[in-house]
Amino acid sequence: MAASNMKAIKRRIKSVESTMQITKAMELVSSSKLRHAKERAEQAVPFFNLLYETMSEVASEAVGFHSAYTELREQGAALLIVMAGDRGLAGGFNLNVFRLADQRLKELEAQGREVILMTVGKKASEHYAKFPNRILGSFDNVAEKITTYTALHMAEHIVHLFDEGHLALVEVFFTNMVSPLAQEARQMQVIPVPNLEKAEGVQSLTNYEPSPEAVFNSLIPQYLAGILYCTIVDTYASEQAARRMAMENATDNAQEMIDDLSLKYNRARQASITQELTEIVSGANAQE
C-alpha cells in the first residue's frame, strides 16, 4: 500500500516539475518581450505628444475655430475599439478591459446610440463574437509587430466612416502599464477630440493655408494613428507584464507543491521502511 502511494506521489512530482519548466520558460519569454515593448512605447510617445500639441495650437490660436472632429454629433454610431491580448495565461488582464468596455457599451445602448466594435487581439475577437453588435474589423496577432503603417490604415478607415456621417463617437479601451507590477484598464475618448485648450481672444501671427480647420482636419488621421499605435503597444507591454507575473506566481506555486509532495514522499518512504523493519523483527521473533 505504501509502495503504490509512493509511486503516485513520485509521478505527481514529475508532472509538476514539467509544468514548472513550462511556466518558467514562459516567464522568461514574457520578460524579454516586455523589455522590447516598453522601448517601442517610449519611442512613440514623444511623436504623439508633439502632434497633439500642434493640433491644440491650431485650435487655440485660430479665431472662430470650428471642426466636426471637436463636437459630438447627435446622429451616428459609437465605435468602441477594444484592445486585449492574443493569448491567455495572463491572470485577469483580458477580463479587466472587457468589463470596462462592456459597461460602456451598455451605457451607450441605454442612451439609444448604436454601438459598433473594432477588436485588437484574438481574445477580444473571441469575446465580442458572441455579441450582436456589428464588428467593423478584427486585428488579431498584430500587436507584437505593429507598425505605424498598420495603425494609419486603421485610422484612415475610421476617419472615412466619420466623414461619411456613419460615426459620431470613437473611444479606445486599452490597458496601461502603470508599472511592471501593475496594469490598469483604461478608456480614452478619441473623437470628438477632447481637452483642446482654447485661448479665447488670442490671435496667432501664424497663417494656416487654406484654413486652420483644414490643417487641423488633415492631422486627424495621424493623430488617431498615433493613439492607436501607442495604446496597442502599451496594451501589448501590459499583457507581457501580466503574463510574466502570472507565470512567476505559477512557478512559485509549483515549487511549493513540489516541496509539499516531497515531504509526503519522504514520510511515505519512512513509513514503508519502518513497516519493513517491523515485519523483519516480527519474523525473527516468531522463529525464536
Sequence and secondary structure as in RCSB ss.txt:
>XXXX:A:sequence
MAASNMKAIKRRIKSVESTMQITKAMELVSSSKLRHAKERAEQAVPFFNLLYETMSEVASEAVGFHSAYTELREQ
GAALLIVMAGDRGLAGGFNLNVFRLADQRLKELEAQGREVILMTVGKKASEHYAKFPNRILGSFDNVAEKITTYT
ALHMAEHIVHLFDEGHLALVEVFFTNMVSPLAQEARQMQVIPVPNLEKAEGVQSLTNYEPSPEAVFNSLIPQYLA
GILYCTIVDTYASEQAARRMAMENATDNAQEMIDDLSLKYNRARQASITQELTEIVSGANAQE
>XXXX:A:secstr
 HHHHHHHHHHHHHHHHHHHHHHHHHHHHHHHHHHHHHHHHHHHHHHHHHHHHHHHHHHHHSTT   GGGS  SS
SEEEEEEE  SS  STTHHHHHHHHHHHHHHHHHHTT  EEEEEESHHHHHHHTTSSS EEEEE S STT  HHH
HHHHHHHHHHHHHTTSEEEEEEEEEEEEETTEEEEEEEEEES       TT   S   SS HHHHHHHHHHHHHH
HHHHHHHHHHHHHHHHHHHHHHHHHHHHHHHHHHHHHHHHHHHHHHHHHHHHHHHHHHHHHH 
